[in-house]
Amino acid sequence: MIKRVGFLLINPQLPENIGFCARALKNFGFKKLDIVNPKEKWPNKRAIATSVGASDILKKTKIYSSLKVAANNYDIIYASTARKRDINKKHLSFKQFVENIKKNKNKNIGILFGPEASGLSNEDISYSNYIFKIPVNKKFQSINLSHSLIIVCFELFKVLRPSFFKTKKNLTDIASKKKLNTFFDFLEKRLDKKGFFAPKEKKKIMLLNLRNIFGRIELSNKELRILSSVLSKL
């Protein structure tokens, strides 16, 4: 699905921003960047400089003289705008925008961004199927082009590559309750010997708290051996 998503920059003014956009794409596995009428000559050394390790994306970037031609590469186009438009287009919330793309995963998707100073024109938006807006502070709604793009990349990445967010690792070597109880008996005897349980009437609750601590940690067999050795030395 990620291969089907392309990003279109309309009349970008700063080559540096184009480089930053290429970086954002590569950070999240996207590869397709189309540019319509960049303000400065292309290819551009300043864009390559700010792309850092994403110059390969810039090398494959296609330049178009009009959005009409560039739009032919896509089945569905979503236009990003910072302000509400009085246009007969379906306006999507940011959440709806992400869900809509997921629903159209078998289509070639284009996401449209306007120039830094003015954003997309009504004519640009006329080539889109939907309009969406990134939710921001109402008192300051201007977002840098590359920042807007990286937000979109990240949100789509979460939906299209959910496996990257499954960080929980299944532990296969957790110490058994029997081994943990043996360790705990060993710990109790050593603490008794050192007079740790004072006053004595609080020993029961102190042991309960200690058992909860070690039970919550999910120690592996190796960690339990190391901890036993450390306590023995002490």
Secondary structure, DSSP 8 states (H G I E B T S, - for coil): -GGGEEEEEES---HHHHHHHHHHHHHTT--EEEEES-SS-SS-HHHHHHHGGGHHHHHH-EEES-HHHHGGG-SEEEEE-SS---SSSEEE-HHHHHHHHHHTTTS-EEEEE--TTT---HHHHTT-SEEE-----TT-----HHHHHHHHHHHHHHHH-GGGG------S-B--HHHHHHHHHHHHHHHHHTT-S-SGGGHHHHHHHHHHHHHHHT-BHHHHHHHHHHHHH-
